[in-house]
Amino acid sequence: MSKILKTKPQVIMKNGRPSAVIIDIKDYKQLLERLEDKEDIADIEKMRKGSLYFRKFDDFLAEHNNAP
């Protein structure tokens, strides 16, 4: 995590307990990108475990162009 965050996070306390964290916007965006990458990898892993089938692109277009 320290490789991602360039500045020290500020912890906001409420009733003596941590309730929020303030981080630099650039760090936040990097965290979001990494999370999205991780989710994408998990989705790809799921797809690889399932069965794949292929169809012609023209068939796909015909099906979606006729959709209501």
C-alpha positions as CSV (number, residue, x, y, z in Angstrom):
1,M,0.0,0.0,0.0
2,S,2.8,2.4,0.7
3,K,3.9,2.1,-2.9
4,I,0.5,3.6,-3.9
5,L,0.1,6.4,-1.4
6,K,2.5,9.3,-1.8
7,T,1.1,11.2,1.2
8,K,0.2,10.0,4.6
9,P,-3.6,9.5,4.9
10,Q,-5.5,11.6,7.5
11,V,-7.9,9.6,9.7
12,I,-11.1,11.3,10.8
13,M,-12.3,10.2,14.2
14,K,-15.9,10.1,15.3
15,N,-16.8,9.2,18.9
16,G,-13.2,8.0,19.4
17,R,-13.4,5.6,16.4
18,P,-12.0,6.0,12.9
19,S,-14.9,6.9,10.5
20,A,-13.2,8.3,7.4
21,V,-9.9,8.7,5.7
22,I,-8.6,11.7,3.6
23,I,-6.1,10.9,0.9
24,D,-4.6,12.8,-2.0
25,I,-6.9,12.7,-5.1
26,K,-4.1,11.3,-7.2
27,D,-3.7,8.4,-4.7
28,Y,-7.4,7.9,-4.7
29,K,-7.5,7.6,-8.5
30,Q,-4.6,5.2,-8.4
31,L,-6.4,3.0,-5.8
32,L,-9.6,3.0,-8.0
33,E,-7.6,2.0,-11.1
34,R,-6.0,-0.9,-9.2
35,L,-9.3,-2.0,-7.9
36,E,-10.8,-1.9,-11.4
37,D,-7.9,-3.9,-12.7
38,K,-8.3,-6.5,-9.9
39,E,-12.0,-6.8,-10.8
40,D,-11.3,-7.2,-14.5
41,I,-8.8,-9.9,-13.7
42,A,-11.4,-11.7,-11.6
43,D,-13.9,-11.5,-14.4
44,I,-11.4,-12.9,-16.9
45,E,-10.6,-15.8,-14.6
46,K,-14.4,-16.6,-14.3
47,M,-14.7,-16.5,-18.1
48,R,-11.8,-18.8,-18.6
49,K,-13.3,-21.3,-16.2
50,G,-16.6,-21.3,-18.1
51,S,-17.2,-22.8,-21.5
52,L,-16.7,-20.5,-24.4
53,Y,-18.5,-20.6,-27.7
54,F,-18.1,-18.5,-30.8
55,R,-20.5,-17.2,-33.4
56,K,-20.2,-15.2,-36.5
57,F,-20.1,-11.4,-36.0
58,D,-22.9,-10.9,-38.5
59,D,-25.1,-13.2,-36.5
60,F,-24.4,-11.2,-33.4
61,L,-25.2,-7.9,-35.2
62,A,-28.4,-9.3,-36.6
63,E,-29.5,-10.4,-33.2
64,H,-28.8,-7.0,-31.6
65,N,-30.0,-4.8,-34.4
66,N,-33.4,-6.5,-34.2
67,A,-33.7,-6.1,-30.5
68,P,-36.6,-3.9,-29.3
